[in-house]
Amino acid sequence: MRVYLTAARLSLRRNLAYRSSAAAGVVTNTAFGCIRAYVLVALWKQKPEINGWDLADACTYAFLTQALIAPMGVFMNGTELGPRIRNGDVAVDLYRPADFQSWWLALDAGRAAGAALLRSLPPVLLGALVFPVALPLSPVRWAAFLLCCAVGYLVSFSLRYLISLIAFWTMDERGMASITLAVGFFCSGMILPLTIMPGALGAIVQHTPWAAMIQLPASVLLGTQPGGAAYALAFGLTWALILLAAGRLLTEAARRKVVVQGG
């Protein structure tokens, strides 16, 4: 366990060093949060309440989801494992006296923690100065939200880890990452809240793993999640366990028979 904690700590330290990049990310996320909030304001002006959400809930959702982009890895651009497979350096990683999947989880957890510390809070605070927001005062609600975020992060890592492993067979995982980004961006709720999507489409997207990354934590914080935090945690943990198990199986398959580029 100590080796993984050390890996996570060093990864966190490395990511905290890029403060200018984080500042640029905050500006970008806040700007896009304002754009998305104005779109939702126009929508909610036509109908003041949609599926139990009012305008303040919608604006809160816009900035909250922008705050989660970096820590959750919403853009699905794999992990640092992908480039190491492409250039052959992964051969060194496979010989490390540590569990391969846990090692990369520790490194990515450090990255996510750094992104959360530097990029998550400012967009929400700046958005609250301009738009009506509905941030709860209950510490229990915030604790449930943070737990859902942790579970959502596990789902995100599992998906990105699987994408990275594809490079063992294709030599380049970026095409699959682009496809997954297009699907995940829609199914996570980054374009529109999944709760306002109608009929069968809404039911389908709310049961995909991407929903655990963005929509469910936001709904728990806003107090609008059917079944409450218990359902959101159970849903996210189920998908996380399935995807982590799939990643472990694919890792073992890669150990048995792959061609590593460069040797």
Number of C-alpha atoms within 10 A of each C-alpha: 7 7 13 18 15 14 19 23 19 16 20 22 15 13 19 19 11 12 12 10 13 20 14 12 19 22 15 14 24 24 17 16 25 21 14 20 23 15 15 18 20 11 15 18 11 8 11 12 14 13 9 10 16 17 23 19 21 26 27 23 30 31 30 23 27 26 24 26 19 23 24 26 21 24 17 25 20 26 22 14 20 25 18 18 25 19 15 18 16 17 15 9 17 12 10 10 9 13 14 15 14 14 19 20 20 21 22 24 25 25 25 22 22 24 23 17 14 20 27 26 16 18 26 24 14 17 21 17 9 10 17 16 21 17 17 12 8 9 9 11 17 17 13 19 23 15 16 28 23 21 24 29 25 24 27 27 26 25 25 24 29 22 24 28 22 20 23 24 14 13 19 19 22 19 12 17 22 15 11 19 17 12 14 23 18 16 27 24 26 23 12 19 23 23 20 13 16 9 8 9 11 15 13 12 20 21 14 16 24 26 26 32 31 30 24 31 30 25 22 24 27 21 15 17 18 12 9 15 23 13 14 26 22 14 20 28 20 14 23 23 14 14 21 19 13 15 21 18 12 17 18 11 12 17 12 8 10 11 14 19 16 10 8
